[in-house]
C-alpha cells in the first residue's frame, strides 16, 4: 500500500479544510488516490473538481471504462465541503447516467461536482464528467449522510500549514503500469485484475466474484471506498455479457443506480459481489446485484440498464495521443547580463542551483519536467492550481540566488509526442510567458476560470495580442505570496 490514511485528529478540521489540505499538498495522498491516479484540483464551498487519467487498467470490456468510482468520489467531495468539524460523510446513494460511452481512447476525464442541497444530515450533489476534449461523458447525482464522530476527534497537534513532499517510489502507481499481455481479453482483466478480483461463477443469468478488502481501497477513512465496492459490482455484471450477446455485439450501459447500505473494513477478507440478469426485452436488459462482506453483511445493492449494440472497431478515432494539461513555462530574467556580471564559472553554479530548486518544486507539486529551455523549464501538470503553486514557489526560491524569473501558464489540449508535448496549448503558454514582466507569473483566462473559487488572488493585466495567435487574450498576474 502507498499513501496515508489520516489519523483521527485530521477530522477535527472542517470538510473544506481537509480537502484544501489535499489540494494544496499539505496532506499526503491517500492509498485510493495512489491506486487510481486521480487528483483533486480544486475545492471551494459547495464544489469540487477531480482529474483522472484514463488507464488501460480501467477497461472492463470492449475498451469501455467504468466511471462509478470517480463519480462517487466526486459527489462525496462536493458534499464534504459543507461538512462541519468532527463529522463523518458517507455516500448512501449514487445514480450514474452515461451520455456517451467512455473508453480508454478518452485518455483523461474531469469531474466537476456541486452541492444541490445541504441539510443537517443528508446532502445531495451532482457531478458532470467530461473527457479531455470537454465533451460530456456522464452525469451523476448522489446523496451523502453526515453524522457526528463519536467520540469526537482530538485537535491537531500541529497546524497543516507546510507543503509536504510525496515519497518517490521505484515503480509507477498501479494504474500507470503496463498491462501484461496475458491479461488482455480475459473476462475480468484489466479492471478486475487491478482490484485483485477472482471469478467464482459466470453464466448467462448470474455471475459471482470475490475481492480482498485491502487498504489500497481506503480514502480518508479506514474503510473500503464506496465507489470501489460499486466498481466490483460493475465488473461482476460484465461477466454475463459474453453469454447474453452475439459475437458481433457489445453491451452499452445507460444507467446504474446504487444504494450503499454499509461499509467494509480493510481487513484482507473477501467481499463477494453477485450480479443477476432480471429482465431481458429484445436488446435491452437489466442486471441487479449486491455485495456482502466476509460476515455476510450487505454492503450495497445496485441495478443497471444496458443495451446490446453492434460491435465497432477498437481502432482509435484520434490520429494522435492528446490529453488536457496545464503547461508552465519559466525563464530566468536577464541571464546574459547576469552571466557577464558574475563570470562564467559562477553563472554555471547559479544555474545549477536554480535547476536543482526548480526540479525540487516540480516534484513537490506533482509536475512533469518536459525539457529545459536554456535557463528555463517547460513543465506540465494535471492541475492548474498546482502549476500556479509551483511557479510561485520557484519565484520565491530563486530570490535567494539573486535571480528573477518570468512565468506563463495556460491549460489546454496537448499532443504527447514521446516524452515531449506539442500543440496550441504549448504555444499559448510560451507566448503568455513572453508577455510577463520580470518577476511576474502570468496566466490565461482559461486558468483563471479553472481556479475560480480558490484562495488564489489574480490581478487583471488587460487584453494582449500574442505573437502568432489570432484574437485578443485576457491575461492575469498572480499576486505575490500572502
N, C-alpha and C positions, 0 to 999 in steps of 0.2 A: 504494500500500500504506500502511496505517496500523498503528501498533503497533510493537513492538520484539521482534526475535528475540534472546534474551540471548547475551552473549559466552561464551567458554569458561570463564572464571573462575566464572561463576554455578554451574557444575556441580561446583565444589569443595564446595558445600553438600550436605547430605543431601536426599533427595527431599522429605521432610516440611518441611524448612526452605525449600526452593524454593517449595513450594505455599503455605506460610504467608505468604511474601513477597508472593505474588499476592493472596491473600485480604485481607491487611492493607494492601494498596495501597502496598507498599514496592518494588514492581517493576512497570514499565509493562506494560499488557496486550499480548498477542501479536496478530499480524495475524489469525490464525484466530479469536480472540475477537472482534475488531472485525467480521470478516466475518459471523459467525453471531449475535453479540449475546448469548452466554451469559455467566454469571458463576459462578465457584466461590465458594460462600457459606460453606462450612465444610469444613475438613480436620482430621483427627486421625489418630493412628497406626492404620492399617488401614481408614480410611473416608474418604469424601468426599461432598459434596453439591453438585450443579450446578443452576442455574436457567436456563431458556431460554424467552424469549418466543417464541411461535409466530408466525412471519411468513408472510404470503401468498406470499412468495418461496420458502417451503419446499414449496409444493404440487407434487405430481408429476402426479396425475390425479384427477379427480372429487373434489377437495378433500382427498385423502389426503396425509398428511405422512410422510416417511421419517425414522425416528429412529436410523438407523445411526450418524451422526456423533456424536450426543450419547451414545449407548450406548457406542461405542468409547472416546470421551474419558473417560467416567465410569469405565469399567473401568481405563483407563490411570492415572487419577489415584489411585484406591484402591491400585493396585499400587505406584505411585511413592512413596506414603507410607512404604513399607518399604524403599526403595532407599537404600543407604549412599552416602556422598560418592563422587564420581568414577566413577559408573556411568551407563550408558545403559539406559533402559527402552523397549522397543518391543512393541507389540501383535502377537501372532502368530496368534491365533485369536479369532473372535467368533461367538457363536451368539445370535441375537435372535429372541424369540418375541413376537408381538403378542397381547395379551389382549383387546383391542378396537381397532378402527381409530382412529388418531389423525388428526384433521382440523384445518383452520385454525380451526374453531369452538372448539377446546380452549383457545386463547388463550395458554397457557403450560404448561410441564411442569417437573417437578422430578425429577432423577435422584439416587437415593441408592445409593451403592455401598459394598461392603465386601470385604475380602480373605477368601477361603475357605481358602486355603493359600498359604504363602510358603516357597519353597525358595531355595537359593543361586543357582539360575539361572532357574527358572520360578516365576511367581506366578499363581494363579488367583483371580479376583474375580468378583462378581456385582453387578448393578445392577437396581433396581426403578424404573421410570419412572411417575410419577403425573401426572395433569392438575391443573388449578387447583382442582378440587373434591375432590382427594385420592383419586380413583379410579385403580386400577392400569391402566395402558395397555400396558406392555410389560415383559418381563423378559429380561435378557441375562446370559450368562456369557462370560468370555474369559480367555485366558492371555497373559501377557507374558514376554518374555525380558529378563533383566538381565545385562549384561555390563560389564566394566571399560572405561573410556575410555582409549585408548592413542594418544598419550601422555597421562598424567594432566593434568587442567586445572590452570592456575596458581591460587594462592589469590586471593581477592578483594582488591583494592587498598584497599577501604574497606567497613566493615560496612553492610548494608542495614537501617539502623535508623531511617530518616527516611521519613515518608509523602511520596509524590510526587503532583503534580497532573497528571492526564492532559491532553494537549493538547485544546483546544476547536476543533473543525473547523467549517467553514462549512456543511457539509451533514451529514445523518444518516449513520450507518453503513449499508452497502449493504442489509442485511436490514430496515432500518427505513424505507427509502424506499418511495414509492408504486410499485406495479407498473403499468407502462404498459398501457393497454387493448389495445394492439396485440399484447401477449404472451398475453393471455387466450385459452385454447382451443387454442393451438398445441401441437405434440407435446412439445417439450422444456420449454416455459415452465410456470411461472416458475422451477422449481428448476434446470433446465438453463441458463437464461439467467443466473442468479446465479453459476453456476460457469463461464460462458463456453463451454459445450459447443456442438458442431456435430454434426448428424446426417450420417453417411456412408452408411448403409444402413438400411432398415427394411422388414420383411416379416412374414408370419405365422410364420416359422420362425427369423428371425435379425435382430439389429439391431447396428449398429456406430456408435460416437460417438468424437469426439476432444475433448480438453480441454487447454488450455495449463497447464503446471505452473508456477504463479506463486507469489510469496512470500506472497500473500494466504492460501495454504493451509498456511502454516507455523505451528506452535505453539511449543514450546520449542526445537526444533531446526530447522536449515536443511534441511528435507526436507518433502515433502508429507505432511500428517497422514493416517494410515491410514484414518480414518473418511471423509475427503473422497474418497479414491480409491474406497472402497466405495460411497459415495453416487453417484458417477458410474456405477458398475455398476447400481445400483438404477434410476436414471433411464433408463439404456440398456435395461434389461429392460422398463420400462414402455412403450417404443416399440412392442413387439409386441402389447400388449393390444388396441388397436383392431382388429387383424387377426384376433385369436382370438375376440373376443366379439361378441355381437349388440349392437345399439344400445341395448337396454334392460338391458344387463348391465354390471357393473363387476368389477374384479379386486381381491380381498381377500387380502393377504399373511398367511400363517400364521407362517412361519418362514423365516429366512435364516441361512446358515452361510458364513462367510468365513475363508479362510486367507491370511495376509499373508506373502508369500514374499520380498519385497524392498522397497526404498524408492526413491522418485523424487526427484530434485533439482529445486529450483525454478528451472530454467534457461530457462523460457519455451517449451520444446519440448513437443510434444503427447504426452499419454497417450491410448492407444487402448483402448477398452473394447468387448468383444464379448459379446453375450448370445444364447444359442441355446435354443430350446424343445426339450427332450429327451424329454419324456413328456406325453401328454395322455390322461386317462381320465375320460370323462364331463365333469364340471365342475371337476375337479382337474387342474392342470398344473404341471410342474416346468421351471424355467428355470435353466440353468447358464451361467456366464460367466467371463471372465478379463480382466485388464488388463495391458498391456505398456507400457514406456516407449519413448522415441524410438529407443533402441538395440536394441529387440526383447526386452529382458529382462522376464521375467514378474514382475509386482508382486503379484498376488493371483489366487486362484481362488475362485469363490463358487457357491452353489446356493440357490435359493428355491422354496418350495412355496406355491402360490396356488390360490384357488378363485374360480370365476365365480359372482357373486351378483346378484340383481335390483337394478337401479339405483334409488336412493332420491333423493328431492328434496334439493337442496342447501340448502334453507331451514334456517336455524339453529333448533335446538330451544330456544334460550335467548331469553327476551324482552329481555334486556339484555346489555350488554358487561361481563362480570365477569372478574376476574383476582386471583390471590393476591399480596398486597403486604404489606410491613411498614410500619406507619403510626407516625409520630413527631409528637407534639405538644410544643411548648415554650412557655414563658411566663415573662416577667420577674417576679420576686418583688417585691412592694411597690412597684409602679411609681407608683401615685398618691402615696404618701408621698415617694418619691424625687423626683418632679417638683415637689412642693411645696417640698422642701428645697433644690433647686438652681435652681429657676426654669424657666419655660417654654422660654427660649432654650437654656439649657444642656441641659435634658432632651431637647429635639429633637436636639441634636448627639449626645448619648449614644445616643439611639435610632437615629440614622443609623449611628453606628459599630457598634452592636450588629447592626443589619440587614446591614451590609456583611460583618461577620465571619461571621454565620450563613450568608449566601449563599456565601461562600468555602468554608466547610466542607461545605455541601450539594453543591457542585460537586466538591470534592475526594473526597467519599465516594460519588459516583455516585448521589446522590439526585435527586428531582424536587420542586421547590417547587410546592405546590398553591396556597397562598394564605397571606397573613398574617392573624393574628387579633388585631388591635390591636398589642400589643407581643410577640406570639408568632408561631409558624410552624406550619403543617401541611405535612408533608413525607412522601413515600412513597419506599420503597426496594425493590429486588428481593431484598434480603438482610437478615435481622435483625442479623447481626454488623456490617454497615455502618451500620445505623441506630444501634446502640449506640455504635459508634466515633464517629459524627458527633455524637451527643448529648454524649459525654464531651469531645470537642474543643471544642464550643460552651461547655460548662460551665467548662472551664479557661480559654478565651479571654476570656469576659466578665468574669472576675475582675479583669483589669487595668483595667476601666472602673468597678470598684466595684459590679458588678451580680451578682445571683444569678438562676439560672433553676430551674424545676422542669420535668421532662420525663416523658412517658409513652409507652410503646412496646408495640404489640400487632401480631401477624401474623394475617391472616385474609383472607377473600374480600371484595373491594371492587367496587363498581359504578362504572364510569367514565362520568361524565356530562359530556361535553365535556372541558374542562380540569380539572374538579372530580372529587372522589371522594365516594362515599356508601356507606352500608351499615352493618351491625352492627359490622364491624371498626373503622371510623372512630369510631363511638360508644364502643366499648370503650376505644380508645386515649385518647380525650378524658377518659373517667372515670378511667382509670389515672393520667393526668397530674394530675387534680384531687385524687387521693389522695396525691400526692407532697409531701414536706416541702420547705422552701426548700433549694436546692442539691442536691436528690435526683433521681435518674433511676430511675423505677420501670418494671418490665417485667412482662408477664403470664406465667403458667406456660407458655403456648404458645411464647413467645420463649425461655424457659429450656430447653424441650425441644429446640428447633431449634438452639441454640448449644451443646448438651451435647458435651463433649469438647474444646471450645476453651479458650483460656487465660483466658477471661473469668471473673471472680470475682463471684458474686452472694450477697447476704445475704437470707435468708428474712424477710419483713416480716409474715408472718401471712396470715390469710384476711380479705377485705374484702367488704362488701356495697356494690356500686356503684350509684349512683342511676340508676333507670330500667332496670336489668338484673336478671334473675332469678338466683337461686342465689348461691353464695359463690365469690369469686375469689381464689385464692392470688396474691400479688404479691411481687416480689423487688426488692431495691435493688441497683443497680450500684455496686460499690466504686469509690473514687477511683483515680486513675492511680497505678500502682505504679512 
